[in-house]
Amino acid sequence: MKDGYIKVAAVTPDIRVADTVYNTERICEKIRECSADGVKVMVFPELCITGYSCEDLFLQELLLEKAIEGLLKIADCTKGIDAIVFVGLPVCCMGKLYNAAAAVCGGDILGLVPKTYIPNYNEFYEARHFAKGMEDTVYMRIGRETVPMGSNLLFVCETMKELVIGVEICEDLWAPNPPSARHALSGASLIVNLSASDEAIGKDAYRKELVLGQAARLLCGYIYVSAGNGESTQDVVYSGHNIIAENGILLKESRRFANETIDTELDMRRLMEERRRNTVFELSDEAGTYEEVGFSLHIQETELTRFIDPSPFVPGQKEERNRRCEDILTIQAMGLRKRLAHTNCKCAVVGISGGLDSALALLVTVRAFDGLGLKRSGIKAVTMPGFGTTDRTYQNAVSMIECLGVTFLEVPIKDAVTVHFQDIGQDLDVHDVTYENAQARERTQILMDIANKEGGMVIGTGDMSELALGWATYNGDHMSMYGVNASVPKTLVRHLVRYYAETCGDSKLNQILLDVLDTPVSPELLPPEEGKISQKTEDIVGPYELHDFFLYYMLRFGYPPRKIYRLACKAFEGVYDENVIIKWLNNYYQRFFSQQFKRSCLPDGPKVGTIALSPRGDLRMPSDACARIWLDELKGL
C-alpha cells in the first residue's frame, strides 16, 4: 500500500446452483488463498453465494435464509484477514427482494449495495424476482449487526485516503447512465462490479470495451468479475470473464471458461494525480447524498507484479510502434508545413551532424516539403565540421543529404572559432565549456545567417530529453525558428529513425540511417581519439533510457523521487543496479531544476505526445524554483 499501490483480485469460485453451503466454503477458501498472496481488495461474482441462475428458487424462503447464513460465515472468515471482500447474494429488505453486493471486512458486514438496473429482456428475467435498488440508505438487521443498505454507499479506507470504493452490479455498467459515474464524481477511486454476464459470440470484446472505457472516463480503477462454470447451463453459459483496469489500461484479464482468479496492483495515487490535473473532472452535486462507510487496512509495502515499462514513451508491440511512429512523423511534418505555408517560406535550413536528432529533423523537413509540393532543393542541409567531427559522422551526413536530394552546403568552423578564441583570450588547448559552447554558437550563427541570406527558416534539431536535462548550448543549438523535435524524447527518436529506415524503400538510405543509429550519441565538440568519437553524451549526463523514464513519471503523473526510484529499480532490474539508478536520478533532478531557464524561451514546435516542455502549454515552471525537497527525499533512500 506504500506509494499508493494496493493489490486487488477478481475471483470466480467454483459453485453449485442453490448450494449455499458449498458456495460459502469455496468463497472462504478463495479469501484465505488471496489473503496469503497479499490481496487487499477481493471481488466475487454477482449472487455467488446462491448462484446467479437460481431463477424461481429465489422466491424460496429457505434459500434466502441460507444465503444470509453464508454471508455471516464469510464475514466471520475475514476476522484476522487484512482485506475488504465483496460478495453477491439475494437480500430481502422491507418486503422486497434485492440483488445485492455485500462488503465485509475484519469480521464485520460493512454494508449492502443493491443493483440499480434490473434487466428484463432477452434471456434476462430479473424483474420477476428482484426490485430496483433504493438510493436512500436504509438499515437492516443481519445477525447481530445493523447494516446500511443503499446504492449511495461508498467504502472509504481510513488508512489509505486514496482508496474509496463504489459498487455496481452487472447491468449497471451496460446502462446509459451507470451508477459508477455518480460514484466516481462523488469521490470513488475504485469501482467494483459483481457480474453474471452470460457468454455469446463477440460479447467478450464488447464487455472489455465497456470496462476499459468506463475506467478511462472516470479516471478510476475498475474490477469486473463474472460468474463462471458451475452456473446452470439450461439456456446460457457463463464464462467467468474477469477484468482489472486502471484509467482505461488493461492490467489483467482472465481466460474465459476457466474460473480463474486474477490479481494485480492498482496505483491509486496515479489516479488521484490524473484527477487533480483534469479540470473537467468535477465533483457531483450528489456527493453530499452519499454515506461513507469506513474500514481499515494495514499499511505495508505491496510487491509489484504488474509490468513496469522501461520505455514508457515507446509502444512495445512493433505494429503499434510503427503506427505511432507514422503518426508522430505526420504531426511533426504537418506542424512545419503550416509554419512554412503561413510565412510563405520556400527554404529551410537544417544543420546536419550525422547524428540522430539532425537526421530526424531533416527527414521531417523533407516530408513537409513533399507535402507542400515544394522542391527538395529548397532544403539547405548544412554540415559544419569542427574540432570533434569524425569521418564516420561526416560521411553519414553527406551521404544522407545526397540520398534525399536536398541542397548540400559545407561551412567548416575551425578557422572562425580559432579567431574567436584569439579575440576572447581562450586557450585552444583548454577544452572547457567555453571551448565547447563557442562551436555550438558558431554553428547556430551560420545557420541563422544562411537562413537570412536565402529567405529561409532554421529548423531546430534538439529533442525533448536534451531540453529536460538542459543538454543544449544556450542561444546555440538551443535556438531555432521552429523545433520539430522539441517534444520527442531520445528513446523515441531512435525508433522514428529506424521506422523511416525500414519503410523508405531506399536501400542506400536504409544503410546510412542504420549506421547513424549505431553511432554513439555525441555533440562532437571535443577532438576525436584515434579517429573515433571521444565525447559520449550518455557517459556525461547518464543513459537516456533512464532519464526518459524519470521524465515520464515525474511530469506525466507527478510521482515523487522515492516512487520513481522504486519503479526504475523494477523496470531496469538486471540492467542497472540501484546505485547507478540513484546516481542518475540525482543528476536528473539537479539538471531539470537548474536548466529551466533554457526551456522558458523555447522556439515554437509541435507537441506529439502527452508530455511536452513548452512554456506556452505543458510546463509553466519558474526558472528559479528550488530542487531541495526532491533532492532531500533522494538522500533518504
C-alpha positions in Angstrom: 0.0 0.0 0.0 3.0 2.3 0.2 3.4 4.7 -2.7 -0.3 4.3 -3.5 -0.2 0.7 -4.6 -2.8 -1.9 -3.5 -3.1 -5.5 -4.5 -6.6 -6.4 -5.8 -8.2 -9.6 -7.1 -11.2 -10.7 -9.2 -12.2 -14.1 -8.1 -14.6 -16.6 -9.8 -15.0 -19.6 -7.5 -16.4 -23.0 -8.4 -20.1 -23.1 -7.3 -23.2 -25.3 -7.3 -26.5 -23.8 -8.1 -28.5 -23.2 -4.9 -25.9 -25.0 -2.7 -25.1 -22.1 -0.3 -23.1 -24.3 2.0 -20.7 -25.5 -0.8 -20.5 -22.0 -2.3 -19.7 -20.4 1.0 -16.9 -22.9 1.7 -15.4 -22.2 -1.8 -15.6 -18.4 -1.2 -13.9 -18.7 2.1 -11.2 -20.9 0.6 -10.5 -18.2 -2.0 -10.5 -15.5 0.6 -7.8 -17.3 2.6 -5.8 -18.0 -0.6 -5.9 -14.4 -1.8 -5.0 -13.2 1.7 -1.9 -15.4 1.7 -0.9 -13.7 -1.6 -1.3 -10.2 -0.1 -4.5 -9.2 -1.7 -6.3 -6.3 0.0 -9.5 -6.0 -2.2 -11.3 -9.2 -3.3 -14.3 -9.2 -5.5 -16.6 -12.2 -6.2 -19.4 -12.5 -8.7 -23.0 -11.4 -8.6 -25.2 -13.6 -6.4 -22.3 -16.0 -5.9 -23.4 -17.3 -2.5 -26.5 -18.8 -4.1 -25.5 -18.9 -7.8 -27.0 -16.4 -10.3 -29.1 -18.9 -12.2 -31.4 -20.0 -9.4 -34.4 -18.4 -11.1 -37.7 -19.0 -9.2 -35.7 -20.6 -6.4 -35.0 -17.0 -5.4 -38.7 -17.0 -4.2 -37.9 -19.8 -1.7 -37.6 -18.5 1.9 -35.1 -21.2 2.8 -32.6 -20.2 0.1 -32.7 -16.6 1.2 -32.1 -17.6 4.9 -29.2 -19.8 3.9 -27.7 -17.0 1.8 -27.7 -14.8 4.9 -26.1 -17.6 6.9 -23.5 -17.9 4.2 -22.8 -14.1 4.4 -22.3 -14.3 8.1 -19.8 -17.2 7.8 -17.9 -15.3 5.1 -17.8 -12.2 7.4 -16.5 -14.5 10.2 -13.9 -15.9 7.8 -12.5 -12.3 7.3 -11.6 -12.0 11.0 -7.9 -11.6 11.2 -7.7 -11.1 7.4 -6.4 -7.8 6.2 -8.7 -7.2 3.3 -12.1 -5.9 2.2 -14.3 -8.5 0.4 -17.3 -8.0 -1.9 -19.7 -10.9 -2.5 -23.1 -11.1 -4.1 -26.3 -12.5 -2.6 -30.1 -12.0 -2.6 -31.3 -9.9 0.3 -34.8 -9.4 1.5 -35.5 -5.9 2.9 -38.8 -4.3 3.8 -40.8 -7.0 1.9 -38.8 -6.7 -1.3 -36.0 -8.9 -2.7 -32.8 -7.2 -3.9 -29.8 -8.4 -5.9 -27.1 -7.0 -3.7 -23.4 -6.8 -3.1 -22.1 -7.1 0.5 -18.9 -5.6 1.7 -17.2 -7.4 4.5 -14.0 -6.6 6.4 -12.4 -7.7 9.7 -15.4 -9.9 10.6 -18.0 -7.2 10.0 -20.6 -6.6 7.3 -19.9 -3.0 6.3 -22.9 -2.5 4.0 -25.1 -3.8 1.2 -25.4 -2.2 -2.3 -28.4 -3.2 -4.3 -28.4 -3.5 -8.1 -29.8 -0.3 -9.7 -30.8 -1.5 -13.2 -32.8 -4.7 -13.4 -32.6 -6.4 -16.8 -35.7 -8.0 -18.1 -35.1 -8.6 -21.8 -33.9 -11.5 -24.0 -32.6 -14.2 -21.7 -32.8 -12.0 -18.5 -35.9 -12.2 -16.2 -34.5 -10.5 -13.1 -37.6 -8.3 -12.6 -39.5 -11.4 -11.9 -37.6 -11.7 -8.7 -35.7 -8.5 -7.8 -36.7 -4.9 -7.1 -34.8 -1.9 -8.3 -32.3 -0.8 -5.7 -33.0 2.2 -3.4 -30.8 5.3 -3.4 -31.6 6.5 0.1 -29.8 4.4 2.7 -31.9 2.1 4.9 -30.8 0.0 7.8 -31.5 -3.7 8.3 -30.5 -6.3 10.9 -28.2 -9.1 9.7 -27.4 -11.4 12.6 -26.4 -9.1 15.4 -25.4 -6.3 13.2 -27.3 -3.3 11.9 -26.1 -2.8 8.3 -26.6 0.1 5.9 -28.1 -0.7 2.5 -28.4 1.6 -0.5 -26.9 2.5 -3.8 -25.3 5.6 -2.4 -22.7 3.9 -0.2 -19.0 4.5 -0.6 -16.5 2.4 1.3 -13.6 4.6 2.5 -10.2 3.2 3.6 -9.2 5.2 6.7 -5.6 4.2 6.4 -5.2 4.9 2.6 -7.0 8.1 1.8 -6.8 7.5 -2.0 -8.9 4.3 -1.7 -12.6 4.9 -2.0 -14.7 2.1 -3.3 -18.0 2.3 -5.2 -20.1 -0.7 -6.2 -22.2 -1.5 -9.2 -23.7 -4.8 -10.3 -23.5 -6.3 -13.9 -26.3 -4.5 -15.9 -25.5 -1.2 -14.1 -22.4 -0.9 -16.3 -24.4 -1.6 -19.5 -27.0 1.1 -18.8 -26.8 4.5 -20.5 -26.1 6.2 -17.1 -24.1 3.8 -15.0 -24.1 4.3 -11.2 -20.3 4.2 -11.3 -20.3 7.7 -12.9 -22.1 9.1 -9.8 -19.9 7.1 -7.5 -16.7 8.5 -9.1 -17.9 12.1 -9.2 -18.7 11.7 -5.5 -15.2 10.5 -4.7 -14.9 6.8 -5.6 -11.5 6.0 -7.0 -12.1 2.2 -7.4 -15.3 0.7 -8.9 -16.0 -3.0 -8.3 -18.6 -4.7 -10.5 -20.1 -8.0 -9.4 -21.5 -9.6 -12.6 -23.0 -12.7 -14.1 -22.8 -11.8 -17.7 -23.5 -14.9 -19.8 -21.4 -15.6 -22.9 -22.3 -15.1 -26.6 -20.2 -14.6 -29.7 -18.4 -11.3 -29.6 -19.7 -10.3 -26.2 -16.4 -10.6 -24.5 -14.8 -7.9 -26.7 -17.7 -5.5 -26.1 -17.6 -6.3 -22.4 -13.9 -5.4 -22.2 -14.5 -2.2 -24.2 -17.2 -1.2 -21.7 -14.9 -1.8 -18.7 -11.9 0.0 -20.2 -14.0 2.9 -21.4 -15.6 3.4 -18.1 -12.3 3.2 -16.3 -10.9 5.8 -18.7 -13.8 8.2 -18.4 -13.9 8.0 -14.6 -10.1 8.1 -14.1 -10.5 5.2 -11.8 -9.6 1.6 -11.1 -12.2 -0.9 -12.2 -12.5 -4.6 -11.1 -15.0 -6.6 -13.1 -15.7 -10.2 -12.0 -18.2 -12.5 -13.6 -19.9 -15.8 -12.8 -18.4 -18.9 -14.5 -18.6 -22.6 -14.6 -21.0 -24.1 -12.1 -23.9 -21.8 -13.0 -26.8 -23.6 -14.7 -26.3 -24.1 -18.5 -30.0 -24.7 -19.1 -30.2 -21.9 -21.6 -27.0 -20.0 -21.4 -23.3 -20.5 -20.5 -21.2 -18.3 -18.1 -17.5 -17.8 -18.9 -16.0 -16.2 -15.8 -14.6 -13.3 -17.8 -12.7 -11.2 -15.2 -11.0 -7.8 -16.0 -8.9 -5.4 -13.9 -8.4 -2.0 -15.5 -6.8 1.3 -14.5 -7.7 4.5 -16.2 -8.5 2.7 -19.5 -5.5 0.5 -19.3 -6.0 -3.3 -19.2 -3.9 -4.6 -16.3 -5.1 -8.2 -16.1 -7.7 -10.4 -17.9 -8.7 -13.9 -17.1 -9.1 -16.7 -19.6 -12.7 -17.4 -20.2 -14.4 -20.7 -19.1 -11.6 -21.4 -16.6 -12.9 -19.9 -13.3 -9.7 -18.0 -12.7 -8.6 -15.7 -10.0 -6.6 -12.8 -11.4 -4.7 -10.2 -9.2 -2.5 -7.2 -9.8 -1.7 -3.9 -8.2 -3.7 -0.7 -8.7 -1.8 2.6 -8.4 -4.3 4.8 -6.5 -2.1 7.8 -6.3 -1.6 7.8 -10.0 -5.4 8.0 -10.4 -5.6 10.9 -7.9 -2.9 12.7 -9.8 -4.9 12.3 -13.0 -8.0 13.7 -11.4 -6.1 16.7 -9.9 -4.8 17.8 -13.3 -8.1 17.1 -15.2 -10.1 20.3 -14.9 -13.3 18.7 -16.3 -13.4 16.0 -13.6 -15.7 17.9 -11.2 -17.3 16.7 -8.0 -21.0 15.9 -8.4 -23.8 17.9 -6.6 -24.9 14.5 -5.4 -21.6 13.9 -3.4 -23.3 15.1 -0.2 -26.0 12.5 -0.6 -23.6 9.6 -0.2 -23.0 7.8 3.1 -19.4 6.9 3.7 -18.6 3.6 5.4 -15.1 3.4 6.9 -12.8 0.4 7.0 -9.1 0.0 7.8 -6.2 -1.9 6.2 -2.7 -2.3 7.5 -0.1 -0.1 5.7 2.6 -2.3 4.2 4.7 -2.4 1.0 3.0 -4.0 -1.9 5.2 -6.2 -4.0 4.9 -5.0 -7.6 4.0 -7.8 -10.1 2.5 -5.5 -12.7 4.6 -4.7 -15.7 6.6 -1.5 -15.5 7.6 -0.5 -19.0 11.3 0.7 -19.1 10.5 2.6 -22.3 7.1 4.4 -21.4 7.3 6.6 -24.5 7.7 3.7 -26.9 5.0 1.1 -27.6 6.2 -2.5 -27.1 4.4 -4.1 -30.0 6.0 -3.5 -33.4 2.7 -2.9 -35.2 1.6 -0.3 -32.6 5.1 1.2 -32.6 5.1 1.6 -36.3 1.6 3.2 -36.3 2.8 5.6 -33.6 5.9 6.5 -35.5 3.9 7.2 -38.6 1.6 9.5 -36.6 4.4 11.3 -35.0 6.3 11.9 -38.2 3.0 13.2 -39.7 2.4 15.6 -36.7 5.9 16.9 -37.0 5.7 17.4 -40.7 2.2 19.0 -40.5 3.4 21.5 -37.9 6.3 22.5 -40.1 4.1 22.6 -43.2 1.8 25.1 -41.6 4.6 27.3 -40.5 6.2 27.3 -43.9 2.9 28.0 -45.6 2.0 30.7 -43.2 5.3 32.6 -43.7 5.3 31.8 -47.5 8.7 30.3 -46.9 10.2 28.0 -49.5 13.6 27.5 -47.9 14.5 25.5 -44.8 18.0 25.4 -43.3 19.0 22.3 -41.3 22.3 21.7 -39.6 23.3 18.1 -40.3 25.9 16.4 -38.0 25.5 12.8 -38.9 23.7 12.2 -35.6 20.2 11.0 -34.7 18.4 14.3 -34.0 19.6 16.2 -37.1 18.7 13.1 -39.2 15.2 13.1 -37.9 14.8 16.8 -38.4 15.9 16.5 -42.0 13.6 13.6 -42.6 10.7 15.6 -41.2 11.6 18.6 -43.3 11.7 16.5 -46.4 8.2 15.2 -45.6 6.9 18.8 -45.1 8.3 20.0 -48.4 6.9 17.0 -50.2 3.5 17.6 -48.7 3.6 21.2 -49.8 4.7 20.3 -53.3 8.0 22.3 -52.8 11.2 21.3 -54.5 13.6 19.5 -52.1 16.4 21.7 -53.4 14.8 24.4 -51.2 16.1 22.5 -48.2 19.7 23.7 -47.3 21.4 20.9 -45.4 24.5 22.3 -43.8 27.5 20.4 -42.5 29.8 22.4 -40.2 32.8 20.2 -39.4 34.7 21.3 -36.3 37.3 20.1 -33.9 35.4 17.0 -32.9 33.9 15.9 -36.2 34.7 12.3 -37.1 34.9 10.8 -40.6 32.0 8.4 -39.8 29.5 11.1 -38.8 30.7 13.4 -41.6 30.3 10.7 -44.3 26.9 9.7 -43.0 25.8 13.3 -43.1 27.0 13.9 -46.7 25.6 10.5 -47.9 22.2 11.2 -46.3 22.0 14.6 -47.9 22.8 13.1 -51.3 20.2 10.3 -50.9 17.4 12.8 -50.0 18.1 15.1 -52.9 18.4 18.3 -50.8 20.9 21.1 -51.3 24.3 20.4 -49.7 26.3 23.2 -48.1 29.5 22.8 -46.1 30.9 25.5 -43.8 33.9 24.4 -41.7 34.0 26.2 -38.4 37.6 25.6 -37.2 39.1 28.8 -38.5 36.3 31.0 -37.4 36.2 29.6 -33.9 40.0 29.8 -33.6 39.9 33.5 -34.5 37.1 33.9 -31.9 39.2 32.2 -29.3 42.0 34.6 -30.0 39.6 37.5 -29.7 38.4 36.5 -26.3 41.7 35.1 -25.0 40.6 31.4 -24.9 43.4 28.9 -25.0 42.8 26.4 -27.8 44.2 23.6 -25.7 41.8 24.2 -22.8 38.8 22.0 -23.6 36.3 23.6 -21.2 32.7 24.7 -21.5 33.8 27.8 -23.5 35.6 25.6 -26.0 32.5 23.5 -26.5 29.8 26.2 -26.5 31.7 28.5 -28.8 31.4 25.9 -31.5 27.7 25.3 -30.9 27.0 29.1 -31.1 29.2 29.5 -34.2 27.1 26.8 -36.0 23.9 28.4 -35.0 25.1 31.8 -36.2 26.0 30.2 -39.6 22.5 28.6 -39.9 20.8 31.8 -39.0 22.8 33.9 -41.4 22.2 31.4 -44.3 18.5 31.5 -43.5 18.6 35.3 -43.7 20.6 35.2 -46.9 18.2 32.6 -48.5 15.0 33.9 -47.0 14.7 30.6 -45.2 13.8 29.2 -41.8 16.2 27.4 -39.4 14.8 24.1 -38.3 15.7 23.1 -34.8 17.1 19.6 -34.2 17.2 19.3 -30.4 14.9 16.7 -28.7 12.9 16.7 -25.5 15.3 14.6 -23.5 18.1 17.2 -24.1 15.7 20.0 -23.1 14.8 18.2 -19.9 18.5 17.9 -19.0 19.5 21.3 -20.4 21.9 19.5 -22.6 22.0 22.3 -25.2 24.1 25.5 -25.6 22.0 28.5 -24.6 21.4 30.6 -27.7 23.4 27.9 -29.6 21.8 24.7 -30.7 19.1 25.6 -28.1 17.7 28.1 -30.6 15.9 27.8 -34.0 12.9 29.2 -35.8 10.9 26.0 -35.5 11.9 23.0 -33.4 10.4 19.9 -35.0 11.9 17.5 -32.4 11.0 19.6 -29.3 8.6 17.1 -27.8 10.1 13.9 -29.0 12.3 12.1 -26.3 15.6 10.5 -27.3 14.3 6.9 -26.8 11.6 7.7 -29.4 13.9 9.5 -31.8 15.7 6.2 -32.3 12.5 4.4 -33.2 11.4 7.1 -35.6 14.7 7.0 -37.5 14.6 3.2 -37.5 11.0 3.2 -38.8 11.9 5.6 -41.6 14.9 3.4 -42.5 12.7 0.3 -42.7 9.9 2.0 -44.7 11.7 4.4 -47.0 12.2 1.9 -49.8 15.7 3.1 -50.5 18.4 0.5 -49.6 21.2 3.1 -49.5 19.3 5.5 -47.3 18.4 2.5 -45.1 22.0 1.6 -44.6 23.0 5.1 -43.8 20.3 5.6 -41.2 21.1 2.2 -39.6 24.7 3.4 -39.2 23.5 6.7 -37.7 21.5 4.6 -35.2 24.6 2.6 -34.4 26.7 5.7 -33.8 27.2 6.8 -30.1 25.2 10.0 -29.2 27.7 12.9 -29.1 27.8 16.7 -29.7 31.3 16.1 -31.1 32.8 19.2 -29.6 36.0 17.6 -28.3 38.8 16.3 -30.6 38.4 12.6 -31.6 40.7 9.9 -30.1 42.3 7.8 -32.8 39.6 9.0 -35.2 36.7 7.9 -33.0 34.2 9.9 -31.0 35.7 10.8 -27.7 32.8 12.7 -26.1 29.8 10.4 -25.5 26.8 12.2 -24.1 25.5 9.3 -22.0 28.8 8.9 -20.2 28.4 12.5 -19.1 24.7 13.0 -18.3 23.7 9.4 -18.0 21.7 6.8 -20.0 18.8 8.4 -22.0 16.6 5.4 -21.3 16.8 6.2 -17.6 16.3 9.9 -18.0 13.3 9.4 -20.3 11.9 7.1 -17.7 12.4 9.7 -14.9 11.0 12.4 -17.1 7.8 10.5 -18.0 6.9 9.6 -14.4 7.8 13.0 -13.0 5.8 15.1 -15.4 3.0 12.7 -16.6 2.0 11.6 -13.1 3.8 13.9 -10.6 5.4 11.0 -8.9 7.9 11.8 -6.1 11.6 10.7 -6.4 11.1 7.8 -4.0 8.4 6.3 -6.1 10.2 6.9 -9.4 13.3 5.2 -7.9 11.2 2.2 -6.8 9.6 1.8 -10.3 13.0 2.2 -12.0 14.6 -0.5 -9.9 11.9 -2.9 -11.1 11.7 -1.7 -14.7 15.5 -1.9 -15.1 16.2 -4.9 -12.9 19.2 -6.8 -14.3 20.2 -3.8 -16.4 21.2 -1.1 -13.9 21.9 -1.7 -10.2 20.3 0.5 -7.6 23.4 2.7 -7.1 23.5 3.6 -10.8 19.8 4.4 -10.8 20.1 6.7 -7.7 23.2 8.4 -9.2 21.5 9.4 -12.4 18.2 10.2 -10.7 20.0 12.7 -8.6 21.7 14.1 -11.7 18.3 14.3 -13.4 16.7 16.4 -10.7 19.7 18.7 -10.4 19.8 19.4 -14.1 16.0 19.5 -14.6 15.6 22.3 -12.0 18.7 24.3 -12.8 18.1 24.3 -16.6 14.5 25.6 -16.7 15.7 29.0 -18.0 16.5 27.3 -21.3 13.1 25.8 -21.6 11.4 29.2 -20.7 12.4 30.6 -24.1 12.0 27.7 -26.4 11.2 28.2 -30.1 7.8 27.0 -31.3 7.4 23.3 -32.1 4.7 20.7 -32.3 3.5 18.7 -29.4 3.3 15.0 -30.3 2.6 13.1 -27.1 1.1 13.5 -23.6 4.3 15.3 -22.3 6.0 18.4 -23.7 8.2 21.1 -22.2 6.9 24.2 -23.9 6.4 27.1 -21.5 3.3 28.1 -23.6 1.5 24.9 -22.9 2.6 22.0 -20.8 5.3 23.2 -18.4 4.8 26.5 -16.6 7.6 26.4 -14.1 9.7 29.2 -12.6 13.3 29.2 -13.7 14.4 29.8 -10.1 12.5 27.0 -8.4 14.5 25.1 -5.8 15.1 21.3 -6.1 15.8 21.0 -2.4 12.8 18.9 -1.2 13.2 16.5 -4.2 16.9 16.0 -3.6 16.3 15.7 0.2 13.9 12.8 -0.5 16.6 11.1 -2.6 19.1 11.4 0.2 16.8 9.3 2.4 16.6 6.4 0.0 
